[in-house]
Amino acid sequence: MSAAELLSIQVGHPRTYHEPPRFANRAAPWRSGFVKQPVDGPVWLGELNLDGDGQGDLNAHGGVDKAVNVYPAEHYDHWINERLVAGFQPGRFGENFSIRGLLEAEVCIGDVFALGDARVQVSQPRQPCWKLAHFLDTRDMVRRVVECGRTGWYFRVLAPGVVAAGQRLELQERPHPEWPLARANHVMHHARDPEQEARLLQCPALSASWRRTLGRRLGRG
C-alpha cells in the first residue's frame, strides 16, 4: 500500500441551533460540532480530539474510538456528480481529516498509521446520522451514504502528537486484514448475516459502539 496524504485538517467547536433540524424529528435547540473549518499549520492531536475541535452530542460522537473523523477526498467526485456539492470542500462532510490515497476497500479495522508525531488506529466506519442530511440539505443523505459505501471512518489515537496538512499516513500495522471497512459496512448495513456479525463482533480493534450494536442484534447486549 502506498502512503496516503493528509490534504487538510478541519476543526470546529459545537454550536447551538435554535431552529428544528431539517429532515429529523428533533426539537430545538440542539447542538452539533458538524461545521468545521480548515486550519493552517500544525495542530495538536490528543486522545479525544484535535485542538480546537469538539462534539455536540457525546452519546453518539466523540470519545476515544471517535477522536478523528476521516473522509477520502476521492469521494467528492461522486457527490459532485450527484449535484450535492460544487467541488472539493474540505470539511463539508464534517470530517476532521480530508485525505487522499486510501478508500474503504483498502483500509482495515485495526490498521495503525503513523502521522507526524502521532499514531492512530482505525476503529470503525463512520455511521452517518441525521445531521449529515441537515447540513447537506438532502433528506435521504444517510441512505445514499450507506448504500454507496462512501462512509469514511474514525481514528482512535494511540500516541498523541502534532499533525499537519501535507503529512503522509504511513501504515505500520495491519492486525486484521480480514476486515476491510467495505466488508464491515456490508455486514453492518446490508448482509444481516448472524455468522458474519458474530465474526465482526470478535474483532478486538472494533469500536465499543459497533460492538454494542452487534451485541444487541445477536442477543448478547
N, C-alpha and C positions, 0 to 999 in steps of 0.2 A: 504494500500500500504506500503510495506517495504521500508526503506530508500535506496537510491542508493548511490554508491560510486564514487567520482571523482578520476579516476585512474591516470590521467596525465593532465598537463596543457602545452599548446603549444603557442608560440608567434613568431611573425616574422614581421620585417619592410618590406614595399613594396620595390620591386626591379624593375629595368627597364630591359626589354628583347629586344635585338636588332635584333632578327630573327623573322619572322612572326610565329604566333602560329600554331600548328598543328590542322587540322580539323576545322578551323574558318577563315572566310573571313575577316581578320583583318590585317592592315598594321603594320609594325614595325616602331618605337619602341612602346612597350606597357608596362604597369606597372601592377604588381599584388603583393598582400601580401599573396598569397595562401601558399607558402612554409613556414612552421613553424617548430620550434624545441622545444622539451620538455625542461622545465626549472625545476630546483631543488629549493625546499624551498618555502616560502610564496611569493605571488605576490599580488600587489595592483590591485583591480578591480574597475575601475572608471565608470562613467556614460556612456562613449563611448567605452571603451575597457580596456583590461588588460595592465598593464605597460609593455612596450616593444613590443606592437602589433600595427598593423595598416593595412589599406586597400588601395589598389592602385586606385580603381575606386569608389569614394564616391557617385556617382549617383546610383550605383547598390548594393553597400555593405556598411556596417558600419552604423553609426547613432544610435540614442537612441534605436531603435527597433531591431538592429542587433549588439549589443555590444559584444555578445559571440556566437560563432558557436559551437554547441554541437553535438557529434556523439556517438551513442552507440557502445561500443566495441564488443557487440554480433554480429553486422553486419559483422565484419571482416570474420567470418567463411563462410558467403555466398560468399564474394568476393575472398576468398582463393579457394573455390570450383570452382569459375568462372575463376581461374588462373589469376586474376588481381593483387593480392598482394601475397607475400610469407608468410605472417604471420601478427600478430598484430603489426602494426607500427603506434603508436600514431602520429596524425597529417597528415597521408597520405591522408586523405580526406579534408585537410585544416581546420580541427577542432581545436578550442581552448581548449575545454574540451572533453576528452575521458572519458566516464562514463560507469558504469555497473549497471544494475538493473532497467533500465527504457527503454521502447520502445515506438514507435509512437502510438500504440494502447492503451497505458497506461497513456499517458501524454495529457493534455488538454490545449487548448488555454486559457491563463489567469492564469494557475497554478502558485502559488507563492511558492518558495523554500527558506529556509534558508541554507546558505553555508558559513561556517566560520563566519566572521563578516558581511557578505553581505546578501542581499535579492535580489533574481532575479525572473523574471516572464517570462513565455513562451509567445512569441509574434506571431510566425508563424512557419510552417515547413520550412526547408531550400528549397530554389528554386535553383536547380543546374544550373550552366551555363557552357559555353564552356571551361572555364579554368579547370574544372574538367576533361573534355575529354583530354585536352592538357597534364596535369600533370600526368594523369594515362595512357596516350598513348593509348586511346581507343576511336575510332571515335564516337561510339553510346553510350557513357557513360551516357549522360544526359537521354536518353531514358531508359536505363537499370535502373537507379536510380528511375526515376519516375514510371516506370511500377511495380517495386517490392516494392515501398513504403519505402525503406530504406534511407530516406532523411536526418534524423537528424532534428534539429530545432535551433531556435535562442532564446536567453535570452535578455530581456532588464533588466537594473539594477535599482531596486527601492531604494536600500540603498547600497552605495559603502562600500568596506571593504577589508580586507586582506583574501585571499583564498589560499589553498594549496592542493596538491595532497594528497589523503588519507582521506580527509574530507567526511562527509556524506551530501547528499542533502535531507533535511527534508521537506516534503510537509506541508505547513502552511495553504494555502487557495486553494479552487477549486471553483471559482465562475461560471464556465461554463462547467459542467460535460457533457453537451450535445455535446461538440466539442472536442473529442479526435483528435489528429493530423492525425490519419489514416483516419478519416472521412473528415477532412478538405482537406487532399491531394486528396481524391476521388472526392470531389466537385470541387476542382480547376482543376484537371488534367483529370478526366475521366467521370464524370456524365453529364456535360453540361446540368444541370437542373436549369433553372432560379429561380425556387422557392427555391431550396436549396442554390443557390448562394446568393439570397437576404437574407436568414436567416443568412448565414455566414457573410455577409457584416454588419449585425446589431450587431454582437458580438463586444462589446466596447473594448475588450482587443486585438483585432486583429491588426496587424501592419498596418501602413499607406500605405506601398507599396502594400500589398494584398488588402486593401480596394480600392486603386486606380484601380487596375486590375479588380476587381469585379465590381466596379462602371462603368468602361468603357464597360464591357460586357453587363451590364444592361442598358446602355444608360444614366447613371447618372453622368458620368465624362466628 
